[in-house]
């Protein structure tokens, strides 16, 4: 992928939506909820704080993250759907 996020933004590949329920029932495509987790594909340089110091983005490429349900912008790059989020929209990193 030849896309580099600017500032404190990150590019995330969303996890796939669940196909079945816990009991094994198939979920209709219209009823599937968008996942709120994914893998970080690219990270921006960070942003400046009020004192002029660079604050780096707190995640790195390859991290699995949880983000807000309605955060970010979905785009398609090289036939792959990705999500561009601000670092503030990230809630957690899987350890």
C-alpha positions, 0 to 999 in steps of 0.5 A: 500500500502506498498511502502514508497517514499524516499527523496523528492518523493511523490506517487500519485494516478492519477485522471481518464481520462475524458470519455466524452467531455463537450458537451457529446461526448464519447472520444475514449480510444486512444484519452484520455489525461492522467490527470495531477492531483491526490491524494497524497498517501504517502510522503517521509521525504524530502531532505537536503539543501546545509546547511545540514538542512532537507527540508520537502516535502510541501504536505501531504497524502490526498492532491489533487495536479497538476503535470507536464505532463511528470514527474514521473514514473508510476508503479503498486503496489498491482494491483493499478497504481500509479505515483512516483514524485519528490516534484519539479515536483508538481506545485500546491495543491488544496485549 
